[in-house]
Amino acid sequence: MNYSIIRYILGWVLTLESIFMLLPCVVAVIYQESAGYSFLIVALICFVLGTLIIRKKPKNQVYFAREGFVTVALSWIVMSFFGALPFVINGDIPNVINALFEVISGFTTTGASILTDVEALNRCSLFWRSFTHWIGGMGVFVFLLAILPMAGGYNMHLMRAESPGPSVGKLVPRVKDTAKILYLIYIVMTVIEIILLLAAGMPVFDSFTTAFGTAGTGGFGVKNSSMADYSAQIQWIVTIFMILFGVNFNAYYILLGRHKGNVFKMEELRWYFGIIAVSIGIITFNISGMFENIFTSLRHSAFQVASIITTTGFATTDFDQWPQLSKTLLVILMFIGACAGSTGGGIKVSRIVILFKTVKQEMGYFVHPRSVKVIKMDDKALDKDTVRSVSAFLVTYVIIFGVSMTILAFDNLDMTSNFTAIAATFNNIGPGLELVGPTGNFSMFSPLAKCVLMFDMLAGRLELYPVLLLFTPSVWKRK
């Protein structure tokens, strides 16, 4: 293990976080809130620690997969710890466990909250909550790789550890240029959404925080009613952008290039939009009797399907009151998630498609034992390592889910609440059903249960293995 490079990168992460924390300070100045001093204090602490750490460059700047995975996991934990301190200092969330839960939920773009009254928070704190979604959506390391002179050929280990999906590739030969392209697309889409929300009559502060939550597919709202109090026009804008941010960002890069037609060859994209269309259709008719007309039913159905499959977590209505068929579909969508290479969470559409094709292949062997069948995606044969990794991911996923369920059972809450609480945190969604539904929160869980859910949020966002490797003794051995 190359400890010096891990230390060095952690220093840059702290320095970067100190710069990010200046934004809520600006918000505090605009709204004349004294709570902004807490962000300034922590920003100074992060900056001093970060600059002290990065002053000494490591002699050996070579790092491999294990260093990349461990660095990413440790960075998200360190970033969350310091990101939670302002809430404790200014008294908005005085309990350390609760503050850490809220910030981890923010950075991992989960959107699960322990707050019973969101509107009681200072504007600077509300801004920071939503901005953590935007930071975590594309990933702090993608940003880091885009702006910092890191050790070139090894950067892919960091990007693979942080980026969602069964495999990660470079859009262009250099990782640094790939990171720049991804963040440029991310920023442009965020700005477009802010402009459209402002044009639709949403207040400036709400437009920025909503766009941050949508872009990061996080879902922290600035109102207790989430998105229910906004106009139908605003809800449709957010619906569309939630779906767009759930798309693999490679698709946008292809659209900007010469071979635009290749987007339609992306099998995952076709499945993604197909699942959304079918789900909206079924739920619209299933809830049609609950609203004044079919168009209102369509709006709420489209919004919630987009919110759940992209793992954003915004809500326009209490879908916990919907019929069982609609709630069942939404729970299934929680597990499916968005596309690989998007800002969304969940298992990912591509993995679901590969798993179905693997099952189909195995069933084919029973009929034709000597046949040779190849699993393909986008008309390209998948290598055995990718198929194996998807199967291993699912097994690991189920084990962690089962262990989490067992520990949460000690709180003696109902099974639906426990099950959907884990589904909502592990898949980085936010709201579940019953006690953790769109009108509820996670405050009733014990400190132990909250720690389990925080682990699930981090494991879900970082695709399981970076977090699990922290508990593997052999990883920490020096080379």
C-alpha positions, 0 to 999 in steps of 0.5 A: 500500500502506497500510504504517501499517495493516499495522504497526498490525495486526501490533502487535495480533497480537504483543500477542495472542500474548503473552497466549496464551503465558501459558497454557503458563506456567500449565501449567509452574507446575502441573507445576513445569517450569522450561521455562516461563520460555522462554514468559514471556520470549517473551511479554514480548518480544511484549508490549513490541514489540506495545504499542510498535507500537500506541501510534501509531495510523495516520492512514489506517485504510482498507485494501483487499484487498491490504492485507488479504491481505498483513497476514494472510500477514505476521501468520502468519509473524511469529506463527510465528517468535515462537511457535517461540522458546520451543522453541529457548530451553528446548531442547525443539527447539534447531534453529531450522528444526525449531522453526519447522517444528513451530510453523508446522505447529501454527498452520496446523493441519497436525500434521506433526512433526519430533519422533521422541519427542513424550513427551520434551517438557515439558508446557508445550511439548506444551500450546503445540503443541496450543494453536497448533492451536486458535488457528490453527483458527478463525484469529487474525484472526477472534479479533482482529476479535471483540475489537478496535475495528478500522476497521469496513467494511474488516474483511471483507478480513481475514476473507476472506484468512484464512477457508477456502473459495471465498467468505466471507460475513457471518452478520450485518450487522457483521463484528465480530458475525460473528466473535463468533458464530463464536468462541462456537460454536468455544469451546462445541464445544471445551468440550463435547468436553473434558467428554466426554473427561473423562467417558470417562476421559481424563486432564485434560491429554490432554483439553485438548490432544486437544480443541485438536487436534480443534477446530483439525483439527490432530492434534498428539498428546501420545503417540508412538502418537497416539490408539492407546493410548486407549479405543474410547470416547474414539476414537469421541468424537474421531471424531465431533468431527473430523467436526463441526469439518469442517462449515461453521460457518454450518450451526451458526448456522442450526441455532441460528436459526429456519430449521433446515430450511435446513441440509438444503439445504446441498449441500456438507454433503450431499456431505461426509457422503456422501463420509464414509459411502461411504469408511467403508463401503468401507474397513471391508470392505477392512480387515476381515481385519486386525482381530478383528471388523467393529466394530473395523474400523469404528472404525478406518475411521471414525476415519481417514476422519474424521481425513483428510478433516477434515485433522486427522491423528490416528491410531489405527493404522498405516494405511500397512499397510492394503491399496492400495484403502484407502490410495488412498481416504485419499490422495484424501480428503487432497485433497478436505478438509473444508467451506468455512468449517470449521477443516479444510484441503484443496481443500474439498468445495464447490470439488470440487462446483463443479469437477465441475459445471463439467466437466459444463457443458462436456460439455453444450456439446458436445452442445448448443452453443447451450444456456445452462446455469447452475451452481448451489449450494444452488439458487442460481446461482453468479456467473462470478467464483466459478466462475472463482476456483475454476478459477484456484485449482486451476491455482495449486494444481497448479503449486505442488504440481508445483514443490514435488515437483521441489524435494523430489526433490533429497533423493532420497527415494522418490516416495510419501514426497515426494508424500504429504509435500506432500499432507499439508502443502499440505492441512494434514493431517499424516501421509502414507505411507511415511517420513512415515506415521503412525509416521514424521515429517518429520525426514529432510528437508533444511533446504531441503525443510523450508522448501518444506513450511513454505511449503506449509503456510502457502499451504494454510492461507491459500488460496494467494493471501495468501502468493503476494502477498508475492512480487508486487512491484506489491503493495508499491507505495505509493498 
